[in-house]
Structure formats: C-alpha cells, structure tokens
Amino acid sequence: MIARDEAIAILLRKYALLHALAHDGKANKGAVVGRLMAERSDLRGESKRVSGIASSVVSEINGLDQSQQNYALQQEFPESLRSEIQRKKEQSKKDSEKNVELPALEDARIGGVVTRFPPEPNGFMHIGHTKAAILGSEYAKMYSGKFLMRFDDTNPSAEKKEYYGAFIDDFAWLGITPDAIRNSSDDMERFYEFAEKMIAVGKAYVCSCSQEKMRELRGKGEECEHRSQSVSENLNLWRKMISREVGKSDATFRFHGDMKSLNTTMMDPVLFRIIDDPHPLLGNKYSVWPTYDFAGPVEDSLDGVTHAMRSKEYELRDQLYFEILKSLELREPKMIEFSRLKLQNTTLSKRNLKKFVEEKLVEGWDDPRLPTISALRRRGFLALAIRQFILSMGVSKVESEPTWDLLESFNRKLLDPIAKRYFFVPNPVKLKIANAPKVKVTLKYHPDKNFGERSIDVGDSFFIPGDDADDLRIGSNARLIEAYNVQIAEKNSSIVKAKYIGEERVAEMPKLQWVCEGAAIPMKAKIPGPLLINNQFNPDSLRLVDGVAESAARQIQIGEIVQFVRFGFCRMDSPGIAIRTHS
Ligand SMILES: [Zn+2]
C-alpha cells in the first residue's frame, strides 16, 4: 500500500513540476490531479486518497522557487522536460503558421512593397472591405513596405464627409495603421493634365451621345461619330466641359477603346463625367470628375503602388487599367486578385445596407445585425477575431461563402479566457424551495482565471429561465449551479415549486443558472439573428428578451463583454441592456 502511494506521489510530483513550469512556478492542485486521473483511470475510485497526497506534493513544489523547480525537473524527469519543450516548440510553430498564412508576393522585395486600400467614402466600412484592407496591410508588413489608405472620392453625388472619418475610426479599431492617408480628389489637377494627354495620343474623345444611344451602338458593335473628332476638337470640347460651358447630359469623356471587343469594359468606357453635386471636401470647385476606371490606375501609379490588390469582380477591368497606364506612359503596378468576401445570410452590398438603414428596418449603421465594422464592434466581436477570420481564408481566388459560425468560433476562442461569468435569467419564472437550507454560495467570475468571486446568501426564492421551467417535469431533479439539487414538486406557468434534495453533483442532472428573487436586477438582452433569409430581409432578425440578472451584474461596464452562463457572450450596450454576441 505504501509503495503504491509512493508511486502516486512520484507521478503527482512530475505533473506538479510540469504544471509549475507552464504557470510561473505555481502548480494548481486540481489541474495536477486531473492530469493524473486522465492517465490513471484505475485511481478514479480513490480520489480522496489521491487528493490527500496531491495536497502535500503540490504545496512542496510551490514552496520551491522556479530555478529549484526546473532543477528538480531536469534531475528527476529529464524525459518529460524534453518532451514538454518539444511540445511547446511545435505549438508556437503552429501558432505562428496560423498567423501568417499568406503566400509570397510575386516580384516583391523587402522594403520595396507598396500596397493600398482605396475605399469610396459612400457608406460605412463593412466586413467585405476588411479583406482588401487586412491583406494589403499584412503584405506591406511582411515586406517592411508601405501601406496607403486612399479615399476613392471622385463621385460627389454618393460621398459624404462623415464616411471618411468613419473609415478612419474603423481602421484604428481594427488595428490597421496606414503609413499615409490620401484622397484621390487631391489630384484633380493631375487628372485633368492626364486627360489632355489621353486626347493628344488619340486614346480619348469627348462624346455627346445619350446613354441610350451608346447602349444601342455597343449592342451593334458600332462607333459613334464623335470618335473620329480631331485632337483639337476634342481638346476644345474637353475644356468646355471643365469651364462648365456644356451641361452634364451633353458631354462625357470616353476612352478610345474597341466597340467590337469581347470585353464589354473596353467598349469606349466613360473616364470623366460632369457631376453638379458639391464634393464633400472640395465643394463646387470642380464639376468634371474621373471615374474609378481612370482615377484608380493613375493614382496607383502616382502613389508608387507596387502591388495593387482587388477582388476578382474587377477582373474584366484589368485590361482597361493597364491600357490607360500604357497610354499615359505611367509605371504599371502588379495586379493581385482574390475572391470577394461573402458571408451567409447577410448582404455586403452598400446599396442594400443603405436601404435597410434609410427605411429604418434596422436601428442604424451600427445595428448589431449588420456586417458593418461598427455593428460588429457594438455586438462584441474583437478586432483580432475579424483579422484571424480574414487571414484564415488567405488570398485564394476561389469563391467561398463562409458562415457566421466561422467568425464566431474565432471570437469565442478569444473571449472565453477574458470574459467574466455572470448569471442572467431570460424570461424568468419563479422557483420556490420548500425546505431550502440557508447557504452561502460562492461563484467565481471565471472557471479557471483568477478574476475573483462573489458570495451570495441564498434563500428559498429564485428565478430560473422560462424555457428550462417548461422542460422540467414533476418529480424530476435539477441542479441550481454551484448551489444544490432540487426535485420538482408542482408547477404552473408562473411558479415552480420544488424541494431541496442535497448538494452532491450528479453528472446527468440538468443544470440551471438562477438569480435570487430578492437580489435580482432587471436586464434585457438583444439577440441578433440572420439579417436575410432566402435573400429577403428577415423581420424577426432582432429579438429583445426580458430577464433578470444577479446583483453583481451591476458592475458590468458599458462596452464590457461578459458571458451570461448558459446564454452566451454578451456586450453591455446601455444600462440594463446587453447584446448577445453569440453563444
Ligand atoms: Zn458619341
């Protein structure tokens, strides 16, 4: 018997030393016993004896300083130490691989990479934008290069000043730091110079055909009469556009393309058009604005961008991008394309999102159902989870439609170790215990982090979740988590009556979170659901659940993310109202 105890003590000593090594010199008895039991199932019936031995072993190990512990490990269990070091090495390798999954860039050298993210300030940043932004900034980092943020703001009819700031805020929150922030509209004078050059080399003309006529000509593969105007005629008309001598329906500036091209983008696309709306930054200074087709390549070249990244939906426009640069004899960046990010049951179309906001189908741009960055932040997603989610998809060109579950799983892994646990009871039903013992229950704020605890004097009246109350049958047993077990005696829709039947944990007994009646505080939870079902707006996409929380929940700060036990992770949105992030 004594020899057997000694063998157990040696194993416990090994695990205690290993645990101490991984936890700043402090072994945890529960963890040490758990590891022994995992290996030696034959000892499970002797947990009291093992626990007794573990107490003295762990306190002895914790009495040593870390260098003594390491020495003991080397002397007594060199094999275990070696395999522990090996395991850690592999783990850290795995972790770093997980973070950097991006393949090398073609033609890239350290210090010589410039990337950019060109959002149009015509709406709020959403998760679809993050792909280009995160990939661009990650690649710049990978090559010690530069990452620019450039507002593609040359369509004043759609753009607003507030959107510039919102993008910059969302960038900051996402932890993306551009090396410079610029606006395409800063370069209007350059665009005008390049327009004249396009005319001079015969690559552009001013056209006064209507949209309908142009559509018809494209259908037939025919050119309009304006295409054969001389350089000086075109220059003259162009200058009239600039000086506002012609109106917006009378002139557009077109690329001299190919009306018979198989690529419709090349059929004399518009490069400049007259827009009368005031620009959010420049007011009425200009009325002739370049399209993205023109501004994009010119700006990329002027900005020194070496690797221009954009999603595959622009693929057909690549030919135009490079032909414009060739016509202007400007340096050509390398084009990197990746699949557009999609997400199930939601829309990443700015037009749709705007419609939902304007028609007040949602509360605003940060409504927790939306895929905007401000909404994800308000709902309780962490910037790091979004980053990990995006990087997990890499730069593949293959279209995929990841689910919210994947994004949630990254977030859950990050929240689990940092979120405090509280009891929240949705749709509360009263529970009355006939022979309730007077007990003090201590609840830890986290099962294995040292976040402190609170003590609750428990009486005979509780609130339990309505859904659970529905499921309880007369005569069945249930456990009030961390308190005791009860047997259901009778119930109706407003109250459940039960009796106390002991405190021992029984694995298969249903467990309920609870709130003492006398100490309950009101708490509501908003539960965001799928925004779209079958591509239609889901009118039941946001539910508001009434409930109560334990009094300790008063200390949850606005903006804090906690876990409501058996309910899910929640971010406190306003006093008494939490938003459920996910389960
Ligand atoms: Zn024409």
Residues whose N, C-alpha, C, O or C-beta is under 5 A from the ligand:
A	BS01	ZN	C207 S208 C209 C224 E225 H226
